Amino acid sequence: MSIIDTASHTWPSAATPTHLQLSGDIDIFTTDRLRQRLISTLAYSTDLLVLDMSRVTFFGAGGLGVLIGVQARAQRQGITVALTGIPPRVARLLRITGLNHRFPTIG
C-alpha cells in the first residue's frame, strides 16, 4: 500500500480539495500506516478530502474500519471525506456494508 499526496504543498485554499491517491493492497498489514497518514493529512486538509482509490488492488475489512474512523474524526473538524475512482470490488464491499451511503463519491 502506498499513498501519493497529489495536493499542492503550499497552504491549501478552502476552495481546493485535498487529494490523496491510495494504491496497492489495503489489508491487515497496511491499515495502521494508512490510518496514521490519513489522520496526519487532516491537519492540513481543506474542507474536502478526496481519496482516489483507482489504484487500490485489494481492500479488506480493516480498510473499512480506517475509513469510518477517519471520517468521524474529519467530521469533527468540519472536513468531508469523499471517494473517487472506486474499483468494482471495493464498490461492492461498500454496497454490501451500506457504507456507500456514508461516503460521498466524486466522478
Backbone as CSV, one residue per row, in Angstrom:
resi,resn,N_x,N_y,N_z,CA_x,CA_y,CA_z,C_x,C_y,C_z
1,MET,0.849,-1.164,0.000,0.000,0.000,0.000,0.891,1.222,0.000
2,SER,0.551,2.144,-0.853,1.263,3.412,-0.837,0.253,4.532,-1.001
3,ILE,0.655,5.698,-0.563,-0.199,6.869,-0.657,0.603,7.955,-1.344
4,ILE,0.027,8.523,-2.367,0.669,9.614,-3.076,-0.140,10.862,-2.805
5,ASP,0.482,11.836,-2.211,-0.171,13.099,-1.914,-0.135,13.932,-3.183
6,THR,-1.297,14.141,-3.783,-1.350,14.916,-5.017,-1.760,16.353,-4.775
7,ALA,-1.829,16.735,-3.516,-2.186,18.115,-3.176,-0.975,19.018,-3.343
8,SER,-1.260,20.268,-3.527,-0.199,21.263,-3.583,0.477,21.340,-2.214
9,HIS,1.760,21.570,-2.202,2.475,21.665,-0.928,2.535,23.088,-0.407
10,THR,1.787,23.976,-1.038,1.607,25.299,-0.469,0.382,25.232,0.426
11,TRP,0.151,26.250,1.214,-1.009,26.240,2.103,-2.266,26.193,1.240
12,PRO,-3.111,25.162,1.431,-4.272,24.993,0.557,-5.341,26.050,0.826
13,SER,-6.089,26.358,-0.211,-7.221,27.251,-0.017,-8.455,26.398,0.231
14,ALA,-9.428,26.947,0.915,-10.637,26.192,1.259,-11.388,25.739,0.015
15,ALA,-11.217,26.429,-1.098,-11.936,26.083,-2.319,-11.301,24.912,-3.062
16,THR,-10.069,24.562,-2.734,-9.363,23.492,-3.421,-9.345,22.245,-2.548
17,PRO,-9.926,21.142,-3.050,-9.914,19.905,-2.250,-8.498,19.377,-2.044
18,THR,-8.314,18.664,-0.963,-7.071,17.942,-0.719,-7.246,16.560,-1.330
19,HIS,-6.287,16.113,-2.142,-6.375,14.823,-2.814,-5.277,13.885,-2.326
20,LEU,-5.643,12.632,-2.089,-4.667,11.586,-1.814,-4.961,10.411,-2.739
21,GLN,-3.926,9.881,-3.351,-4.038,8.707,-4.221,-3.623,7.486,-3.404
22,LEU,-4.537,6.563,-3.191,-4.218,5.315,-2.498,-3.892,4.268,-3.550
23,SER,-2.980,3.348,-3.216,-2.663,2.296,-4.181,-2.221,1.033,-3.462
24,GLY,-2.320,-0.064,-4.190,-1.888,-1.355,-3.661,-2.927,-1.991,-2.772
25,ASP,-2.464,-2.898,-1.915,-3.339,-3.639,-1.011,-3.556,-2.866,0.286
26,ILE,-4.803,-2.746,0.671,-5.140,-2.169,1.968,-5.697,-3.322,2.785
27,ASP,-4.832,-3.858,3.632,-5.159,-5.066,4.387,-4.636,-4.948,5.812
28,ILE,-4.651,-6.030,6.522,-4.241,-6.027,7.932,-2.803,-5.523,8.124
29,PHE,-1.979,-5.674,7.103,-0.576,-5.264,7.205,-0.367,-3.780,6.924
30,THR,-1.342,-3.137,6.310,-1.144,-1.751,5.889,-2.119,-0.755,6.524
31,THR,-3.121,-1.235,7.241,-4.139,-0.315,7.757,-3.590,0.671,8.795
32,ASP,-2.659,0.246,9.632,-2.104,1.182,10.620,-1.392,2.346,9.940
33,ARG,-0.627,2.043,8.923,0.090,3.095,8.184,-0.905,4.026,7.481
34,LEU,-1.955,3.420,6.894,-2.977,4.224,6.233,-3.665,5.140,7.236
35,ARG,-4.050,4.621,8.386,-4.719,5.412,9.422,-3.843,6.600,9.829
36,GLN,-2.582,6.337,10.106,-1.671,7.399,10.533,-1.544,8.476,9.462
37,ARG,-1.429,8.048,8.217,-1.261,9.019,7.127,-2.520,9.870,6.936
38,LEU,-3.683,9.236,7.006,-4.920,9.984,6.824,-5.145,10.962,7.969
39,ILE,-4.852,10.538,9.180,-5.007,11.440,10.331,-4.048,12.624,10.210
40,SER,-2.821,12.376,9.799,-1.880,13.496,9.643,-2.310,14.412,8.498
41,THR,-2.933,13.863,7.470,-3.406,14.674,6.349,-4.531,15.613,6.782
42,LEU,-5.335,15.172,7.737,-6.425,16.026,8.211,-5.906,17.335,8.795
43,ALA,-4.685,17.330,9.290,-4.119,18.535,9.902,-3.943,19.666,8.892
44,TYR,-3.736,19.328,7.611,-3.569,20.384,6.610,-4.627,20.329,5.519
45,SER,-5.631,19.502,5.702,-6.658,19.340,4.694,-7.575,20.550,4.606
46,THR,-8.115,20.729,3.429,-9.166,21.732,3.233,-10.466,21.130,3.764
47,ASP,-11.583,21.739,3.457,-12.854,21.210,3.952,-13.327,19.983,3.176
48,LEU,-12.577,19.573,2.139,-12.892,18.369,1.379,-11.621,17.560,1.157
49,LEU,-11.613,16.335,1.671,-10.506,15.405,1.472,-10.990,14.324,0.519
50,VAL,-10.380,14.230,-0.653,-10.764,13.265,-1.670,-9.735,12.142,-1.707
51,LEU,-10.221,10.922,-1.496,-9.358,9.741,-1.563,-9.582,9.054,-2.895
52,ASP,-8.560,9.058,-3.738,-8.627,8.404,-5.045,-8.227,6.948,-4.869
53,MET,-9.160,6.056,-5.097,-8.942,4.632,-4.862,-8.708,3.856,-6.158
54,SER,-8.497,4.539,-7.259,-8.408,3.884,-8.566,-7.239,2.898,-8.678
55,ARG,-6.243,3.028,-7.838,-5.087,2.116,-7.898,-5.075,1.101,-6.750
56,VAL,-6.182,1.002,-6.009,-6.269,0.031,-4.920,-6.536,-1.347,-5.514
57,THR,-5.687,-2.320,-5.177,-5.819,-3.668,-5.716,-6.554,-4.622,-4.781
58,PHE,-6.560,-4.316,-3.490,-7.297,-5.112,-2.501,-7.714,-4.191,-1.385
59,PHE,-8.925,-4.404,-0.882,-9.429,-3.563,0.192,-10.182,-4.450,1.163
60,GLY,-9.599,-4.665,2.333,-10.187,-5.553,3.324,-11.033,-4.824,4.345
61,ALA,-11.576,-5.591,5.265,-12.441,-5.048,6.310,-11.713,-4.016,7.169
62,GLY,-10.424,-4.220,7.387,-9.646,-3.247,8.159,-9.636,-1.881,7.495
63,GLY,-9.626,-1.868,6.181,-9.687,-0.607,5.442,-10.992,0.121,5.681
64,LEU,-12.082,-0.647,5.755,-13.382,-0.039,6.067,-13.342,0.631,7.432
65,GLY,-12.747,-0.068,8.396,-12.631,0.493,9.739,-11.837,1.786,9.750
66,VAL,-10.775,1.823,8.985,-9.963,3.047,8.895,-10.782,4.181,8.301
67,LEU,-11.497,3.896,7.207,-12.303,4.944,6.579,-13.358,5.488,7.535
68,ILE,-14.029,4.606,8.257,-15.068,5.042,9.194,-14.467,5.904,10.303
69,GLY,-13.352,5.460,10.865,-12.707,6.217,11.942,-12.200,7.568,11.487
70,VAL,-11.583,7.598,10.324,-11.044,8.861,9.808,-12.185,9.798,9.433
71,GLN,-13.258,9.240,8.888,-14.400,10.079,8.546,-14.991,10.739,9.798
72,ALA,-15.106,9.988,10.881,-15.639,10.544,12.129,-14.749,11.673,12.637
73,ARG,-13.453,11.461,12.594,-12.503,12.499,13.035,-12.594,13.714,12.118
74,ALA,-12.694,13.477,10.826,-12.784,14.570,9.857,-14.050,15.391,10.086
75,GLN,-15.158,14.733,10.327,-16.421,15.442,10.551,-16.321,16.360,11.764
76,ARG,-15.640,15.918,12.804,-15.460,16.757,13.989,-14.654,18.014,13.664
77,GLN,-13.843,17.939,12.617,-13.024,19.080,12.200,-13.678,19.864,11.061
78,GLY,-14.881,19.471,10.666,-15.577,20.158,9.584,-15.091,19.774,8.205
79,ILE,-14.495,18.592,8.089,-13.940,18.121,6.819,-14.801,16.971,6.305
80,THR,-15.131,17.005,5.018,-15.852,15.919,4.367,-14.838,15.004,3.691
81,VAL,-14.984,13.693,3.877,-14.147,12.705,3.198,-14.967,12.120,2.050
82,ALA,-14.469,12.284,0.829,-15.142,11.763,-0.358,-14.234,10.755,-1.042
83,LEU,-14.839,9.856,-1.796,-14.097,8.824,-2.510,-14.256,9.014,-4.012
84,THR,-13.216,8.676,-4.743,-13.272,8.700,-6.201,-12.481,7.514,-6.743
85,GLY,-12.761,7.132,-7.981,-12.036,6.037,-8.617,-12.216,4.713,-7.897
86,ILE,-13.399,4.453,-7.405,-13.640,3.251,-6.598,-13.668,2.021,-7.505
87,PRO,-12.759,1.064,-7.293,-12.774,-0.164,-8.094,-14.059,-0.964,-7.828
88,PRO,-14.526,-1.749,-8.807,-15.770,-2.510,-8.644,-15.826,-3.368,-7.386
89,ARG,-14.747,-4.027,-7.036,-14.751,-4.873,-5.829,-14.938,-4.053,-4.561
90,VAL,-14.327,-2.892,-4.521,-14.466,-2.014,-3.360,-15.884,-1.432,-3.332
91,ALA,-16.404,-1.055,-4.498,-17.770,-0.531,-4.572,-18.763,-1.574,-4.070
92,ARG,-18.544,-2.815,-4.418,-19.426,-3.895,-3.963,-19.356,-4.037,-2.444
93,LEU,-18.157,-3.987,-1.889,-17.984,-4.073,-0.443,-18.690,-2.915,0.264
94,LEU,-18.579,-1.724,-0.293,-19.256,-0.565,0.286,-20.775,-0.733,0.225
95,ARG,-21.275,-1.277,-0.894,-22.723,-1.511,-1.018,-23.208,-2.559,-0.027
96,ILE,-22.481,-3.664,0.076,-22.880,-4.765,0.964,-22.955,-4.296,2.413
97,THR,-22.022,-3.459,2.804,-21.969,-2.981,4.191,-22.841,-1.744,4.432
98,GLY,-23.400,-1.195,3.368,-24.218,0.006,3.495,-23.408,1.279,3.607
99,LEU,-22.091,1.180,3.478,-21.234,2.357,3.624,-21.212,3.231,2.371
100,ASN,-21.773,2.720,1.285,-21.827,3.535,0.085,-22.676,4.785,0.290
101,HIS,-23.586,4.761,1.257,-24.409,5.926,1.567,-23.714,6.878,2.534
102,ARG,-22.659,6.407,3.145,-21.972,7.205,4.165,-20.887,8.114,3.566
103,PHE,-20.338,7.697,2.422,-19.242,8.450,1.813,-19.699,9.043,0.484
104,PRO,-19.594,10.356,0.328,-19.900,10.946,-0.982,-18.867,10.460,-2.003
105,THR,-19.300,10.324,-3.242,-18.384,9.923,-4.308,-18.285,11.025,-5.344
106,ILE,-17.126,11.098,-5.950,-16.861,12.080,-6.995,-16.483,11.304,-8.251
107,GLY,-17.108,11.644,-9.338,-16.782,11.031,-10.627,-17.372,9.738,-10.872
